[in-house]
């Protein structure tokens, strides 16, 4: 390879990218260290499920991808293109695992409904298939003196991964929002306009469902906005190849952190029972009916998610039969774990 000085503009792009990726790596490692105690509880104080595996794969796959990009732009690698393609292999691993966590959240919210499972299962497969194109659609070269690795090629078709991921996250957001709003909007006989406002803000929802809404929906909204911006940059021809994929690493970082955060909140709620209520509600003290609501919702989530492993046990490590008939999702006499008795609503 010829050795020559990088143009100042290109050198600046490489430096900016290196700073962004280093920041993403620092944030991701901090998130892992900050949640070590919770991760230990999730992995060693309950039965290990396929969703638990997805959680671990999301963490490891995303970390390897983010760390690889940081090393790529900050260390003089000898085999630039080989290393670049190698750590891009972790993109479909981390992204598909994070999407898998969202798939099971939707499935739990809808009580294991077969149609919902089929639709979002297909969307997850689409996310997996499109993300596999990433390692094949990019390449890198070694330039400069001293030698530096820079992105030389980003094929247009790799943007399909961002588009499909955006569609997936958007539908997840609206599916969960619709479920919450339709149930509690009908229970409180809200108007269509009020229900539409509830769909985006969670306004007028009771304390617990509003906290449940805020717990996950703000994450999805942020991710949708990030994915849209990332995808648009890939398709803008005036953007240099170095900057074209600049937001992919922050997007992967954000998606993995938030997907794992939502998963931890759900599982720790099941493990801790009603004590998790103080973290989810707006007030520290709530009526006893809300405690019953929280417990029944957590049981429903555990039952629905454990069905993905053959229905052997729930997330708490209890056998599925221990939840009782009230937690079965085949006959939803109540939605989201709350009976249709309006006395449950504060």
Secondary structure as UniProt FT lines:
FT   HELIX           8..34
FT   HELIX           36..44
FT   HELIX           50..74
FT   HELIX           80..109
FT   TURN            110..112
FT   HELIX           114..131
FT   TURN            132..133
FT   HELIX           134..136
FT   STRAND          138..143
FT   TURN            144..147
FT   STRAND          148..154
FT   HELIX           156..158
FT   HELIX           159..187
FT   TURN            188..189
FT   HELIX           192..201
FT   TURN            203..204
FT   HELIX           207..235
FT   TURN            237..238
FT   HELIX           241..244
FT   HELIX           246..272
FT   HELIX           273..276
FT   HELIX           277..280
FT   HELIX           288..306
FT   HELIX           307..309
FT   TURN            315..316
FT   HELIX           320..323
FT   HELIX           325..327
FT   STRAND          334..335
FT   TURN            336..337
FT   STRAND          338..339
FT   HELIX           342..344
//
